[in-house]
Amino acid sequence: MIKVVFFAKLRESLGTQAIELESTGISTVTDVLDTLHQRYPQWQSELVSTQLLVAINHEMAKLDSEVSSGDELALFPPVTGG
């Protein structure tokens, strides 16, 4: 299983803090996002990959970074402020 955790405004918009995905067929962050788009089409506008920051096991990652069973993938919107 891969635990996907949502933070900040993304958590509020999706209405959930975290979900778990079966890791079969998932090898990259992009695969996780594709799986989320398929299972939760209503989340598609919120999960636009160009607008997300990603961390795997508390380390910043890229969309082509590998994920494995047991990993925690965190998704959060870009940090803004002034």
C-alpha positions in Angstrom: 0.0 0.0 0.0 1.0 3.6 -0.7 -0.3 6.2 1.7 -1.3 9.4 0.0 -1.6 12.4 2.4 -3.1 15.7 1.4 -2.1 19.1 3.0 -3.3 22.6 3.3 -6.0 23.9 0.9 -5.8 20.6 -1.0 -7.0 18.7 2.1 -9.9 21.0 2.5 -10.9 20.9 -1.2 -10.8 17.1 -1.4 -12.5 16.6 2.0 -10.0 14.0 3.2 -6.7 13.9 5.0 -5.3 10.7 3.5 -6.1 7.6 1.4 -4.3 4.4 0.8 -3.7 2.9 -2.7 -2.8 -0.6 -3.6 0.8 -0.4 -5.0 0.3 -2.9 -7.8 1.0 -1.1 -11.1 2.2 2.0 -9.5 5.9 2.9 -9.8 6.1 6.7 -10.0 4.4 9.8 -8.6 2.7 10.2 -12.0 1.2 6.7 -11.7 -0.2 7.7 -8.3 -1.8 10.9 -9.8 -3.2 8.9 -12.7 -4.7 6.4 -10.3 -6.3 9.2 -8.3 -7.7 10.7 -11.4 -9.3 7.4 -12.4 -10.7 6.6 -9.0 -11.8 10.1 -8.1 -12.6 12.0 -11.3 -14.3 14.7 -9.2 -10.8 15.6 -7.8 -9.2 16.1 -11.3 -9.2 19.9 -11.2 -7.6 19.9 -7.7 -4.9 17.4 -8.6 -3.3 19.2 -11.6 0.2 18.0 -11.4 1.8 21.3 -12.5 0.3 22.9 -9.4 1.3 20.4 -6.8 4.4 19.9 -4.7 5.2 16.3 -3.8 7.2 14.6 -1.1 8.0 10.9 -0.7 8.7 9.9 2.9 9.2 13.5 3.9 11.7 14.3 1.1 10.8 16.6 -1.8 10.3 14.6 -5.0 9.4 15.0 -8.7 6.6 13.5 -10.8 9.0 10.9 -12.2 10.3 9.9 -8.8 9.8 6.2 -7.9 7.3 5.1 -5.2 7.1 1.7 -3.6 4.8 -0.2 -1.3 5.0 1.3 2.2 5.9 4.8 1.0 4.0 7.9 2.1 3.4 10.3 -0.7 2.4 13.9 0.4 0.7 16.2 -2.0 0.3 19.9 -1.3 -0.3 23.1 -3.2 2.5 25.5 -3.8 3.4 27.7 -0.9 2.4 31.3 -1.3 2.7 34.3 0.8 4.2 37.7 1.0 
